[in-house]
C-alpha cells in the first residue's frame, strides 16, 4: 500500500508535467485525468478540425488546443481539481447571487492561474 502512496502526488504536486500544447499529448493527458472527458475532447477536436478546413484558418485549432491545455493544467494538480469541483458545486447550489458570484470569482482565478501556466510552458 505504501508503494501506491509513493506513486501518487498529493495536494499541490502535479500528477505529471504540463504536456506540450499539441493534439496527441493533450489527448493522453485528458484520458489520464478524466476518461469521460476524452469523448468530448474527440468531438471538439473533430469540430475544430472541420472548422479550420472550412475557414482555411488555424484559429479553430489554436482555440481548441488552448482550451484543453487549460483543462489539463487545472486538473493535473489534485488539490486544485478538488477545489474547482467544490466551487462548481457551490455555484450550482448557491442560495444567493452573492454566494454564486463569490464562487464564480474564485473559479475565474483558478482558470487564470491555469492559463498563465499554459502560456509560460
Secondary structure, DSSP 4 states (H G I P E B T S, - for coil): -HHHHHHS--TTSBSSPPPPSSHHHHHHHHHHH-HHHHHHHHHHHHHHHHHHHHHT-SHHHHHHHHHHHHHHHHHSBHHHHHHHHHHHHHHHH-SSHHHHHHHHHHHHHHHHHHHHHHHH-
